[in-house]
Amino acid sequence: MTLDNVPIRQAVTVRELRAQGSIRRRLLDLGITPGTKIEPIHTSPSGFMRAYFVKGTMIALRNSESREIWVD
């Protein structure tokens, strides 16, 4: 399952990053690596972005970026 399909407030573990190039580098810099726990917190009113809780920090990702993160 990809991260954009995870229900709000359900913590999951990152299994694989399928992003390439600069997007992959950004996700890695944000601490999104295999084995990391991540929890969706909020969806934007437009529905194009979501807020996630990762390693004690809240980050925002576009849905297109979230589709590149596979979780368990």
N, CA, C and O of each residue as an XYZ file, in Angstrom:
288
protein
N       0.851     -1.162      0.000
C       0.000      0.000      0.000
C       0.905      1.237      0.000
O       1.992      1.218      0.577
N       0.452      2.294     -0.643
C       1.225      3.532     -0.656
C       0.745      4.465      0.451
O      -0.377      4.346      0.942
N       1.612      5.389      0.833
C       1.349      6.266      1.966
C       0.108      7.129      1.765
O      -0.575      7.450      2.738
N      -0.200      7.510      0.532
C      -1.371      8.365      0.303
C      -2.692      7.646      0.583
O      -3.726      8.303      0.696
N      -2.686      6.328      0.697
C      -3.904      5.551      0.970
C      -4.099      5.193      2.439
O      -5.106      4.576      2.790
N      -3.173      5.561      3.292
C      -3.249      5.231      4.718
C      -4.267      6.160      5.387
O      -4.216      7.373      5.181
N      -5.190      5.608      6.184
C      -6.164      6.456      6.886
C      -5.485      7.377      7.906
O      -4.422      7.064      8.444
N      -6.121      8.502      8.150
C      -5.632      9.463      9.139
C      -5.528      8.777     10.503
O      -6.396      7.991     10.884
N      -4.449      9.088     11.232
C      -4.158      8.585     12.586
C      -3.827      7.098     12.648
O      -3.904      6.504     13.724
N      -3.461      6.483     11.534
C      -3.025      5.087     11.545
C      -1.526      5.055     11.249
O      -1.109      5.336     10.126
N      -0.729      4.719     12.239
C       0.727      4.672     12.067
C       1.123      3.463     11.231
O       0.570      2.376     11.396
N       2.080      3.657     10.337
C       2.588      2.586      9.480
C       4.113      2.670      9.446
O       4.702      3.631      9.941
N       4.736      1.664      8.863
C       6.189      1.618      8.722
C       6.549      1.680      7.249
O       5.958      0.977      6.429
N       7.517      2.519      6.913
C       7.978      2.653      5.532
C       8.683      1.362      5.124
O       9.582      0.886      5.816
N       8.263      0.809      3.996
C       8.874     -0.408      3.478
C       9.870     -0.094      2.356
O      10.951     -0.678      2.293
N       9.489      0.841      1.468
C      10.319      1.091      0.284
C      10.042      2.488     -0.268
O       8.907      2.966     -0.243
N      11.094      3.132     -0.765
C      10.956      4.398     -1.479
C      11.137      4.122     -2.960
O      12.158      3.569     -3.368
N      10.161      4.501     -3.766
C      10.286      4.285     -5.208
C      10.544      5.583     -5.959
O      10.640      5.581     -7.186
N      10.654      6.678     -5.242
C      10.932      7.971     -5.863
C      12.347      7.981     -6.435
O      13.217      7.229     -5.997
N      12.551      8.836     -7.406
C      13.855      8.962     -8.046
C      14.305     10.418     -8.002
O      13.488     11.318     -7.808
N      15.575     10.644     -8.176
C      16.129     11.977     -8.329
C      15.997     12.856     -7.105
O      16.195     12.413     -5.974
N      15.655     14.124     -7.354
C      15.616     15.111     -6.279
C      14.499     14.837     -5.270
O      14.637     15.171     -4.093
N      13.409     14.242     -5.711
C      12.321     13.914     -4.777
C      12.796     12.841     -3.800
O      12.514     12.925     -2.605
N      13.503     11.851     -4.289
C      14.050     10.814     -3.405
C      15.008     11.419     -2.381
O      14.965     11.077     -1.199
N      15.861     12.310     -2.843
C      16.818     12.955     -1.947
C      16.093     13.761     -0.864
O      16.489     13.740      0.301
N      15.031     14.469     -1.255
C      14.259     15.260     -0.291
C      13.623     14.363      0.760
O      13.674     14.669      1.951
N      13.019     13.251      0.324
C      12.384     12.331      1.266
C      13.407     11.741      2.234
O      13.139     11.624      3.429
N      14.561     11.377      1.726
C      15.619     10.849      2.585
C      16.101     11.911      3.574
O      16.346     11.607      4.741
N      16.235     13.146      3.113
C      16.664     14.242      3.988
C      15.642     14.510      5.089
O      16.010     14.937      6.183
N      14.365     14.264      4.810
C      13.308     14.446      5.806
C      13.255     13.283      6.801
O      12.484     13.321      7.760
N      14.064     12.261      6.576
C      14.103     11.128      7.499
C      13.185      9.997      7.118
O      12.968      9.084      7.915
N      12.639     10.035      5.918
C      11.747      8.974      5.462
C      12.600      7.900      4.799
O      12.927      7.983      3.615
N      12.949      6.893      5.588
C      13.788      5.791      5.133
C      13.084      4.484      5.481
O      12.209      4.479      6.346
N      13.439      3.377      4.834
C      12.824      2.093      5.192
C      12.983      1.808      6.681
O      14.063      1.967      7.250
N      11.885      1.382      7.296
C      11.874      1.079      8.718
C      11.358      2.216      9.589
O      11.117      2.019     10.780
N      11.187      3.395      9.016
C      10.718      4.563      9.763
C       9.208      4.493      9.974
O       8.467      4.147      9.055
N       8.757      4.818     11.174
C       7.318      4.902     11.450
C       6.831      6.273     11.014
O       7.499      7.282     11.239
N       5.643      6.301     10.378
C       5.055      7.536      9.876
C       3.546      7.476     10.087
O       2.928      6.425      9.917
N       2.956      8.618     10.460
C       1.525      8.660     10.763
C       0.879      9.867     10.085
O       1.286     11.002     10.334
N      -0.131      9.638      9.223
C      -0.867     10.765      8.642
C      -1.669     11.473      9.730
O      -2.365     10.826     10.513
N      -1.571     12.801      9.781
C      -2.228     13.586     10.808
C      -3.402     14.399     10.260
O      -4.454     14.485     10.894
N      -3.217     14.992      9.083
C      -4.222     15.927      8.572
C      -4.160     15.979      7.052
O      -3.085     15.854      6.465
N      -5.308     16.163      6.420
C      -5.385     16.366      4.974
C      -5.747     17.820      4.711
O      -6.603     18.375      5.401
N      -5.118     18.438      3.737
C      -5.413     19.837      3.421
C      -6.830     19.954      2.856
O      -7.365     18.978      2.329
N      -7.441     21.134      2.959
C      -8.788     21.322      2.416
C      -8.870     21.025      0.921
O      -9.896     20.545      0.439
N      -7.797     21.306      0.190
C      -7.802     21.030     -1.254
C      -7.660     19.545     -1.550
O      -8.029     19.086     -2.632
N      -7.120     18.784     -0.582
C      -6.942     17.349     -0.770
C      -5.664     16.968     -1.487
O      -5.429     15.783     -1.722
N      -4.826     17.939     -1.844
C      -3.606     17.648     -2.595
C      -2.382     17.427     -1.715
O      -1.337     16.994     -2.201
N      -2.507     17.725     -0.411
C      -1.384     17.554      0.508
C      -1.879     16.947      1.810
O      -3.054     17.051      2.164
N      -0.942     16.304      2.518
C      -1.240     15.762      3.834
C      -0.089     16.073      4.776
O       1.061     16.203      4.357
N      -0.420     16.189      6.052
C       0.599     16.368      7.086
C       0.877     15.011      7.712
O      -0.044     14.230      7.956
N       2.150     14.734      7.971
C       2.573     13.458      8.547
C       3.453     13.718      9.754
O       4.179     14.711      9.803
N       3.386     12.826     10.721
C       4.249     12.875     11.897
C       5.355     11.852     11.685
O       5.092     10.653     11.595
N       6.611     12.334     11.606
C       7.768     11.479     11.341
C       8.886     11.853     12.310
O       9.329     13.002     12.333
N       9.338     10.901     13.099
C      10.479     11.107     13.997
C      10.349     12.383     14.827
O      11.305     13.148     14.948
N       9.172     12.610     15.395
C       8.970     13.752     16.269
C       8.731     15.071     15.563
O       8.680     16.114     16.214
N       8.583     15.051     14.254
C       8.391     16.263     13.470
C       7.197     16.110     12.546
O       6.953     15.030     12.008
N       6.451     17.197     12.361
C       5.348     17.181     11.409
C       5.840     17.746     10.080
O       6.429     18.826     10.031
N       5.590     17.001      9.004
C       5.990     17.435      7.664
C       4.778     17.381      6.750
O       3.804     16.689      7.047
N       4.833     18.100      5.650
C       3.769     18.071      4.650
C       4.327     17.498      3.357
O       5.423     17.852      2.922
N       3.556     16.615      2.759
C       3.945     16.018      1.477
C       2.787     16.126      0.493
O       1.623     16.004      0.875
N       3.110     16.351     -0.758
C       2.095     16.302     -1.816
C       1.682     14.844     -2.007
O       2.454     13.929     -1.723
N       0.471     14.642     -2.487
C       0.008     13.271     -2.727
C       0.885     12.570     -3.763
O       1.094     11.360     -3.682
N       1.394     13.321     -4.730
C       2.268     12.707     -5.741
C       3.546     12.169     -5.105
O       4.085     11.164     -5.567
N       4.038     12.817     -4.057
C       5.220     12.329     -3.337
C       4.854     11.136     -2.460
O       5.622     10.180     -2.359
N       3.696     11.190     -1.832
C       3.244     10.101     -0.955
C       3.021      8.800     -1.716
O       3.163      7.716     -1.151
N       2.674      8.903     -2.991
C       2.458      7.709     -3.821
C       3.753      6.950     -4.085
O       3.721      5.788     -4.489
N       4.875      7.591     -3.862
C       6.189      6.967     -4.087
C       6.711      6.252     -2.856
O       7.795      5.670     -2.895
N       5.952      6.284     -1.752
C       6.369      5.668     -0.492
C       5.476      4.479     -0.209
O       4.272      4.639     -0.005
N       6.055      3.285     -0.196
C       5.302      2.054      0.086
C       5.447      1.713      1.550
O       6.544      1.778      2.103
N       4.341      1.347      2.182
C       4.324      1.118      3.626
C       3.677     -0.212      3.963
O       2.984     -0.810      3.141
N       3.919     -0.672      5.204
C       3.283     -1.879      5.743
C       2.355     -1.469      6.863
O       1.707     -2.321      7.471
